[in-house]
């Protein structure tokens, strides 16, 4: 014999599981993309629009611009990270 409380709890658990699967499916992983826009780039690095502009002007990051839309290739972001990589130095 089932209990109403247990049935409600099972229904809630099932619904939570369904919602979790939906959210996971909808989430896009940034590095699975080929390009990201300037807003995503700024969020990714937690930088201001001015800092993003400075990085472009200094040639730190390659980008494409169509009219006012700026986009970055993920491969160029990886290149920027590689070019600015500072490995750990062993302490003597």
Backbone as a chain_set.jsonl record, in Angstrom:
{"seq": "XXXXXXXXXXXXXXXXXXXXXXXXXXXXXXXXXXXXXXXXXXXXXXXXXXXXXXXXXXXXXXXXXXXXXXXXXXXXXXXXXXXXXXXXXXXX", "coords": {"N": [[0.844, -1.177, 0.0], [0.655, 2.16, -0.896], [1.813, 5.306, 0.322], [0.385, 8.548, 0.542], [2.119, 10.691, 1.05], [4.631, 9.628, 0.391], [4.217, 9.092, -2.328], [3.89, 11.703, -3.32], [6.429, 12.721, -2.758], [7.989, 11.073, -4.405], [7.008, 11.901, -6.904], [7.892, 14.57, -6.913], [10.681, 14.157, -6.833], [11.039, 12.817, -9.292], [10.25, 14.825, -11.087], [12.167, 16.796, -10.528], [14.431, 15.45, -11.424], [13.87, 15.297, -14.173], [13.845, 18.055, -14.801], [16.489, 18.72, -14.189], [17.845, 17.248, -16.153], [16.904, 18.593, -18.432], [17.948, 21.22, -18.054], [20.694, 20.687, -18.036], [21.004, 19.731, -20.639], [20.406, 22.038, -22.094], [22.378, 23.82, -21.372], [25.203, 25.457, -22.632], [28.492, 24.683, -23.314], [31.164, 26.824, -23.14], [33.695, 26.368, -24.366], [33.101, 24.454, -26.199], [32.075, 25.703, -28.3], [32.619, 27.357, -31.478], [32.969, 30.04, -31.998], [32.702, 33.003, -29.943], [30.783, 35.777, -28.761], [31.482, 39.295, -28.021], [30.345, 39.984, -25.542], [30.153, 37.475, -24.243], [32.862, 36.876, -24.147], [33.827, 38.877, -22.426], [32.448, 38.176, -20.094], [33.51, 35.615, -19.65], [36.198, 36.14, -19.009], [35.822, 37.903, -16.992], [36.047, 40.721, -17.347], [36.018, 44.243, -18.135], [34.277, 46.163, -20.728], [36.117, 48.065, -21.646], [38.612, 46.947, -20.977], [38.569, 44.673, -22.616], [38.612, 45.961, -25.085], [41.13, 47.223, -24.916], [42.786, 44.943, -24.894], [42.326, 44.019, -27.476], [43.29, 46.209, -29.005], [45.986, 46.197, -28.255], [46.777, 43.938, -29.474], [46.63, 41.527, -28.163], [44.608, 39.689, -28.374], [43.154, 38.042, -31.08], [40.525, 38.944, -33.328], [37.3, 39.183, -34.951], [35.424, 41.57, -36.776], [32.273, 42.591, -37.675], [30.523, 45.102, -38.941], [29.327, 46.534, -36.068], [29.614, 44.336, -34.496], [31.572, 42.225, -32.576], [33.484, 39.319, -32.594], [35.092, 36.361, -31.33], [37.336, 33.725, -32.057], [37.387, 30.563, -30.567], [39.754, 29.143, -30.759], [41.581, 31.231, -31.038], [41.389, 32.426, -28.553], [42.436, 30.374, -26.977], [45.025, 30.419, -28.029], [45.853, 32.974, -27.17], [45.868, 32.502, -24.407], [47.851, 30.516, -24.281], [50.066, 31.968, -25.27], [50.474, 33.765, -23.234], [51.103, 32.271, -21.09], [52.462, 31.437, -17.988], [54.614, 29.367, -16.612], [54.874, 27.443, -13.536], [57.492, 28.289, -11.333], [60.203, 26.603, -9.984], [60.92, 26.665, -6.558], [63.954, 27.261, -4.942]], "CA": [[0.0, 0.0, 0.0], [1.484, 3.359, -0.972], [1.439, 6.425, 1.177], [0.284, 9.782, -0.247], [3.329, 11.508, 1.229], [5.706, 8.999, -0.389], [3.891, 9.315, -3.741], [4.214, 13.113, -3.613], [7.885, 12.838, -2.737], [8.482, 10.436, -5.631], [6.66, 12.786, -8.019], [8.809, 15.717, -6.856], [12.018, 13.675, -7.234], [11.012, 12.555, -10.736], [10.189, 16.112, -11.781], [13.487, 17.417, -10.37], [15.343, 14.74, -12.316], [13.549, 15.748, -15.53], [14.299, 19.442, -14.938], [17.951, 18.701, -14.197], [18.261, 16.798, -17.486], [16.616, 19.669, -19.377], [18.909, 22.307, -17.84], [22.003, 20.197, -18.479], [20.972, 19.655, -22.102], [20.363, 23.38, -22.659], [23.59, 24.571, -21.071], [26.234, 25.358, -23.649], [29.838, 24.826, -22.789], [31.817, 27.864, -23.934], [34.797, 25.885, -25.187], [32.592, 23.576, -27.255], [31.678, 26.58, -29.395], [33.689, 27.748, -32.399], [33.171, 31.476, -31.756], [31.861, 33.631, -28.93], [30.7, 37.224, -28.99], [32.235, 40.122, -27.096], [29.742, 39.887, -24.208], [30.579, 36.2, -23.656], [34.299, 37.001, -23.891], [33.992, 39.684, -21.217], [31.978, 37.369, -18.944], [34.45, 34.517, -19.466], [37.402, 36.639, -18.344], [35.41, 38.853, -15.944], [36.702, 41.984, -17.68], [35.129, 45.312, -18.599], [34.381, 46.437, -22.172], [37.358, 48.806, -21.885], [39.734, 46.005, -20.936], [38.492, 43.875, -23.844], [39.058, 46.851, -26.158], [42.59, 47.361, -24.767], [43.424, 43.701, -25.316], [42.273, 43.982, -28.937], [44.181, 47.248, -29.531], [47.367, 45.79, -28.006], [47.056, 42.73, -30.242], [46.682, 40.356, -27.289], [43.592, 38.736, -28.806], [42.658, 38.212, -32.446], [39.061, 39.046, -33.346], [36.668, 39.58, -36.204], [34.397, 42.588, -36.559], [31.339, 42.825, -38.767], [29.852, 46.312, -38.449], [29.679, 46.765, -34.662], [29.638, 43.048, -33.796], [32.91, 41.661, -32.41], [33.482, 37.917, -32.196], [36.4, 35.753, -31.118], [37.412, 32.283, -32.253], [37.877, 29.877, -29.363], [41.163, 28.798, -30.981], [42.381, 32.435, -30.772], [41.425, 32.598, -27.092], [43.419, 29.401, -26.504], [46.347, 30.927, -28.422], [46.171, 34.066, -26.246], [46.216, 31.897, -23.126], [49.158, 29.86, -24.443], [51.105, 32.989, -25.442], [50.67, 34.479, -21.976], [51.258, 31.256, -20.054], [53.653, 31.546, -17.148], [54.67, 28.125, -15.835], [55.39, 27.537, -12.178], [58.959, 28.24, -11.198], [60.574, 25.864, -8.774], [61.609, 27.404, -5.499], [65.164, 26.555, -4.499]], "C": [[0.889, 1.24, 0.0], [0.927, 4.444, -0.065], [1.391, 7.687, 0.334], [1.538, 10.642, -0.145], [4.466, 10.964, 0.371], [5.475, 9.194, -1.886], [4.24, 10.74, -4.159], [5.719, 13.317, -3.692], [8.496, 12.225, -3.999], [8.199, 11.302, -6.856], [7.604, 13.984, -8.078], [10.197, 15.301, -7.314], [12.085, 13.432, -8.736], [11.024, 13.857, -11.53], [11.526, 16.839, -11.698], [14.508, 16.765, -11.304], [15.127, 15.164, -13.766], [14.069, 17.164, -15.775], [15.816, 19.52, -14.999], [18.471, 18.273, -15.566], [18.034, 17.887, -18.525], [17.641, 20.791, -19.277], [20.278, 21.902, -18.358], [22.074, 20.174, -19.997], [21.049, 21.04, -22.73], [21.641, 24.177, -22.419], [24.609, 24.363, -22.18], [27.578, 25.544, -22.982], [30.583, 25.782, -23.711], [32.863, 27.28, -24.869], [34.378, 24.825, -26.19], [32.169, 24.404, -28.471], [32.883, 26.874, -30.283], [34.01, 29.226, -32.201], [32.288, 31.907, -30.587], [31.83, 35.126, -29.217], [31.431, 37.983, -27.877], [31.672, 40.054, -25.673], [30.178, 38.604, -23.51], [32.062, 36.251, -23.29], [34.553, 37.768, -22.595], [33.549, 38.923, -19.976], [32.973, 36.266, -18.617], [35.673, 34.969, -18.668], [37.107, 37.625, -17.218], [36.141, 40.189, -16.12], [35.659, 42.984, -18.181], [35.239, 45.452, -20.119], [35.683, 47.165, -22.516], [38.582, 47.907, -21.895], [39.744, 45.141, -22.194], [39.003, 44.692, -25.025], [40.574, 47.029, -26.111], [43.315, 46.114, -25.245], [43.429, 43.587, -26.832], [43.272, 44.973, -29.532], [45.651, 46.879, -29.364], [47.758, 44.546, -28.794], [47.171, 41.483, -29.383], [45.711, 39.27, -27.75], [43.171, 39.056, -30.234], [41.132, 38.23, -32.403], [38.588, 39.351, -34.753], [35.597, 40.601, -35.869], [33.587, 42.761, -37.836], [30.431, 43.952, -38.289], [30.269, 46.54, -37.003], [29.788, 45.483, -33.855], [31.054, 42.488, -33.78], [32.761, 40.223, -31.937], [34.916, 37.405, -32.116], [36.306, 34.266, -31.422], [37.965, 31.677, -30.965], [39.352, 29.517, -29.535], [42.067, 30.011, -30.736], [42.456, 32.735, -29.276], [42.444, 31.624, -26.501], [44.842, 29.842, -26.84], [46.776, 32.048, -27.487], [46.596, 33.502, -24.888], [47.581, 31.226, -23.193], [50.286, 30.882, -24.521], [51.421, 33.726, -24.144], [50.836, 33.536, -20.794], [52.561, 31.45, -19.303], [53.712, 30.291, -16.276], [55.189, 28.384, -14.413], [56.9, 27.503, -12.213], [59.262, 27.534, -9.888], [61.302, 26.779, -7.804], [62.828, 26.594, -5.073], [65.29, 26.557, -3.017]], "O": [[1.792, 1.346, 0.83], [-0.26, 4.478, 0.258], [2.264, 7.891, -0.509], [1.968, 11.247, -1.127], [5.176, 11.721, -0.291], [6.423, 9.435, -2.633], [4.816, 10.958, -5.225], [6.218, 14.002, -4.585], [9.413, 12.796, -4.589], [9.045, 11.426, -7.741], [8.061, 14.369, -9.154], [10.828, 16.009, -8.099], [13.067, 13.795, -9.383], [11.73, 13.971, -12.532], [11.974, 17.431, -12.68], [15.344, 17.446, -11.899], [16.09, 15.367, -14.505], [14.657, 17.445, -16.819], [16.368, 20.299, -15.776], [19.421, 18.859, -16.084], [18.871, 18.089, -19.404], [18.147, 21.264, -20.294], [20.946, 22.68, -19.038], [23.09, 20.553, -20.578], [21.679, 21.214, -23.773], [21.953, 25.099, -23.172], [24.851, 23.236, -22.614], [27.768, 26.46, -22.181], [30.627, 25.574, -24.923], [32.919, 27.652, -26.041], [35.211, 24.341, -26.958], [31.934, 23.855, -29.547], [34.027, 26.664, -29.881], [35.175, 29.623, -32.23], [31.277, 31.276, -30.28], [32.742, 35.669, -29.841], [31.929, 37.386, -26.922], [32.434, 40.065, -24.706], [30.531, 38.626, -22.331], [32.469, 35.733, -22.25], [35.379, 37.37, -21.775], [34.189, 39.007, -18.929], [33.253, 36.006, -17.447], [36.127, 34.268, -17.763], [38.025, 38.123, -16.565], [36.759, 40.713, -15.193], [34.564, 42.607, -18.596], [36.173, 44.93, -20.728], [36.281, 46.908, -23.561], [39.481, 48.079, -22.718], [40.803, 44.901, -22.775], [39.74, 44.18, -25.867], [41.233, 46.99, -27.15], [44.339, 46.207, -25.922], [44.405, 43.12, -27.42], [44.015, 44.63, -30.452], [46.474, 47.203, -30.22], [48.92, 44.141, -28.79], [47.745, 40.484, -29.816], [45.956, 38.081, -27.546], [42.867, 40.204, -30.557], [40.523, 37.6, -31.538], [39.37, 39.726, -35.627], [34.945, 40.521, -34.828], [34.121, 43.033, -38.911], [29.66, 43.778, -37.345], [31.456, 46.723, -36.733], [30.03, 45.534, -32.649], [31.667, 42.298, -34.83], [32.011, 39.938, -31.002], [35.826, 37.944, -32.747], [35.313, 33.621, -31.087], [38.892, 32.213, -30.357], [40.119, 29.575, -28.574], [43.198, 29.849, -30.277], [43.469, 33.24, -28.791], [43.227, 31.997, -25.627], [45.757, 29.663, -26.037], [47.927, 32.083, -27.051], [47.567, 33.968, -24.293], [48.381, 31.351, -22.266], [51.341, 30.693, -23.914], [52.522, 34.252, -23.981], [50.725, 33.947, -19.639], [53.625, 31.606, -19.902], [52.952, 30.162, -15.316], [55.841, 29.39, -14.136], [57.508, 26.789, -13.01], [58.673, 27.817, -8.844], [62.178, 27.556, -8.185], [62.738, 25.384, -4.869], [66.25, 26.007, -2.478]]}, "num_chains": 1, "name": "protein.A"}
